[in-house]
Amino acid sequence: MGLEINTLAIIPLMTKMHHPRAAESATKYFLTQATASALILFSTTINAWMTGEWTIMNMTNHIPTVILTLALAIKLGIAPFHLWLPDVLQGLNMLTCLILSTWQKLAPMALMMLTSHQLNTNLLIAMALMSTIIGGWGLNQTQMRKIMAYSSIAHLGWMILVISFAPSLALLNLLIYLVLTSSMFLMLMTLNSTNTNKLSISWLKTPTLAASMMATLMALGGLPPTSGFLPKWLILQEMTKQHLGALSALMAMSALLSLFFYIRLSYTISMTSPPNISNSSLTWRKKKNLTYVIPILITMSAAMMPITPTLLLLN
């Protein structure tokens, strides 16, 4: 019931923009989420038929656990069930994309963490590796919303990789992902940058915000000493403890694909700008709006690594 309320609540926000692309995105999102919810009910029904219990926390049979794992993967947009996510985000405005990429992930991830001890581990590992590799497909994109969609797919791959072994690490990764993605979308909204061409003139409009966006992109890529480095480091360490060294190496190498397009975006922001922008009628400087959300999120994106051990203790 909670998952369905979560789905139905965002559909009016998705259709608020009266455009065929928005209606198409809302339809795709509704059909995908309805299919995933039906699969969750199907897995619960099969489990009740086999065990006599309706609780989702006590699945002992292999078939309902596999169906539940696939259903949650569809809800979250994990590969190979990811194709709806870039298309849906591309048809929405930036604020709705922000909600869809952050808030809408909380309920399915909470259910996945609650049932992490009984989900199919091999299936999760296969989908995690596939997600991080497919997340690197963002290097073909020029639209920022699609790039952020593939970034979301790659980060979800890291989360589900470790969720069966250390749910606290998956929760830490989720928290840092929410901070990084929120700050990135808010900066894109402020700069009105929907593609890489508009991103290239952001340095001339707001140099400080453009420099902050570069730091956030490096954090999304997982470069030290930003906040995005520690979850990847701890996850690879946990995988090595589980004697999955080859898998850790593959995950680390697949993360280089995502890192490449983050660095390419940083290059676009800092080193490419049209020569005639200062003499044109375009906006020279953005007006100063007093908002404290973006500076706080940027600071957390770039400098949360020193306090991360404290967050782990809280988990």
N, C-alpha and C positions, 0 to 999 in steps of 0.2 A: 504493500500500500504506500509506504514512504517513497519507494522508488518511482511509483507512478505519479504521485503528487509532485515529486521533483521534476519529472519529465513534463507533465502538463503545465506546470507553472511557468516554464521558460518559453513555451510555444507562442503565447501572445507577444512576448518580447521579441521573438524572432520575426514575427509577421508585422511588427510595428512599422517597419520601413515598407511602404507600399511599392513593391517591385517584384517582378516575376522571379528573380533569383532568390529573394527572401522567402517567397512562398514555396519554391522548390526545395530550399534548404530545410524549412520547417517540416515539409512532407517527408523528406529523406530521414530527418532526425526522428520524427514520430514513428515511422515504419521500423526503423532500426531498433529503437528503444522498446517498442511494443513486441517485436520478435524476441528480443533478449528477455523481457519480462515473462513472456509465454514459456520460454525455455527454463527459466528459474522455477516457475510453477510446475512445469512438466517434471523437472528433476525432483522437486519436493513430493509430487504425487507418486512417482516411482519409488522413492524412498519410503513413503508411508505405506505403499502396497507391499513392500518387501519386509519392512521392520515393524509396521504397526504404529509408528511415531511420526507426527507431523513436524517435529522440530527440525530445523535446517542445520542445527549445530551437531547433529549426531548421524552423519551419513557414513555407513560402514561398507556399502556396496560400491563397486567400481563404476557402474554405469551412471548413477545419479551424480557422482562426484565429477566425472568427465563432462557431463552435460552442464553442471553448474559452473565449472571452470570456463567452458566455451561461452556460456551466457554472459558471465561477468566480463570476459574479453570483448564480446560484442558491445556491451554497454560502455566500456572504457575506450574503445577504439584501438585495441591492441592488435598487432599483426597476427594472422593474416586477415583479420576482420576490421581493417583500418580504412578501407577505401571511402567510407562515408564521411570521415572526419575532415579531410582537406576540402572536399566539395561543400560541405555544410558551412564551414567557417568562411569560405570565400564569398558566400552569398549574404553574409551578415555584416553589420557595422562593428566597429572595434570594441565598443562597450559590451555588446552581446557576445562577441568572441571571447572577451575576457571572462565573462561569467561562465560560458560554456567550457572554457579551458581550465578553470579553477574550481569554482563552486560546484559545478555539476559532476566533478570527479570525486567529491567527498563521499557521497552515499555509496556508490559502487565499491570504492576503495575500502570504506569501513566494513562493508559486508565481506569483502575479500579477506580483510585482516581477521575478522571474526571466524571465518571458516578456513583460515590458512593452513591449519593442522591437518585438514582432510582433503584439500584440493590435490589434484594430480600433479606431483612435483615434476615429473619428466615432461609433461605437457607444458607446464609453466616455463620450464627452462628453454624448451624449443621455441615457444612464442616470444620469450624475452630476447633470445638471440636474433630471431627474425625481426623483432621490432626495432632493435638497435641498428640492424643493417638497413632496413627499409626507412628508418628515420633519417638515414644519410641521403635519401633521395631528394631531400630538400635542396640539395645543391643544384638541381635542375630548375628551380623555381625563381621567379622574379617578383611574385606577389607576396607581401609580408605575411598575410594571413595564412597562406598555404605553407610558408616557411615555418611559422609558429606551430602549425598543425603537425608537421613532420617532427619538429622539435618535441612536441608533446608525446608523440608516438615513441620516440627514442627514450625519453625520460621514463615513460611508463614501463618500457622494457627493463630498465634498471631496477624499478620498484618490484616488479613481479618476479625478477630473478632471485631476489633474496627473501621474499616474503614468507616462504616455507621454512627457511633456516633461521632468520632473525627478523621478526616482524617490527621490532623497534627501529632497525635500520631502514626498513621500507617506510615507516612513519617519518623518520628524519628526512629521508629523500623527498617524501611528499611535501613536507613543510617547506623545505628549501626550494622545491620546484614551484610551489604556490607563490613564494616571495619573488623569485626570479621572473616568472611569467607575468605576474601582476605588474611589476615595475616595467617590464618590457612593453606590455600593451598600453600602459598609461603614458609612457614616453612616446610611443607611436601615435596615440591619440593627440597628445600635445603638439607634436610636430606635424600632424596631419600627413603622415607618410604611410601610404598603402602599398607602395612598390619600391623597388630599388632606385628607380629614377628620382622619385621624390625624396628618397633617403639621402641621395647624394648632395642635395642643397641644404640639408639640415644643419651643417656646420656653420653656414653663413647666417642662418636664422637664429639659432641658439647654440653657441659654441660649448657652453658649459653642459647643457643637456646632451649634446652630441657626444662629448667626452664621457659623460656618465653612461650613455648607452653602450659605448665601446666596452666599458668595464663590465656592464651587465651581460653583454654578449660573451665576453671571456669567461664569466661565471657560468653561463649556460653551457659553454664548451667544456667546463671542468678544469680550467687552468689554475694552478696555484698562484698566489695565495688567496684566491677568491672563495666565496662560500660554496660554489659548485664543485670544488675539488674534493672536499672531504667525504661526501657520500660515495663517490666513485671509489675512492681509496679504501674506505671501510668495507664496501661491498666486495671489492676484489680481494681484500684480506680475508673476509668471511668465506668467500668461495675457495680460496687456497686452503683454509682450515678444513673445508669439507672435501679436500682432495679433488678439486675440480680445476686444476691448474690450466689445462688446455682450454677449458671454457672461459676462464678468466682472461687468457691471452686473446681469444677471439672477441670477447666483449670489449677489451681495451682497444683492439685494432679497429673494430667497427665504430667505436666512438670517435675515431679520427675523421671519419666521413662527415659527421656532424660538426666537428671542430673546424673542418675546412670551410664550410659555408658560413660559420660564425666569423671566422677570420676574414673571409671575403666581404661580409657585410661591414666589418670594421674598416676594411680598406675603402669600401664605397663611401662610408661616412667621412673619413678623415682625409683621403687623398684624391678623391674625384669630385670636381665641382665644375659646372658650366662656366666658361670665362665671362659671360655677359650677364650673370645673375645680378650683380650689384647695380647695373645700369638699367635693369628692366623694371617693369611695374609690379613685380612680385614682392611679397613681404620681405622686408629687409631684416627686421627684428621682431620677434614675437613680443606681445605685450606681457608685462610682468603680472602674473596672477598669483596671489598669495595662497599657496596650497602646501600643506605639510606632509601629505601622503607620499608623494613622489620622492622627496629627499630622504624620508625614513626608509622607504623600500630600497632605494639605491644604496644607501649606507648598509642596510642589511645584506643586499646582494653582494657587495664588494668586501665587507668586513665582518661577516658573521662567523667566519672560520675560528677565531680565537675562543668564542663562547660555545662552540658546538659540543665540546666534551661535557659542558654543564647541561646542555639539552639532552645528551645521551643519558646522563645520570637521572634526569627527570623522567625519562621513559622507563 
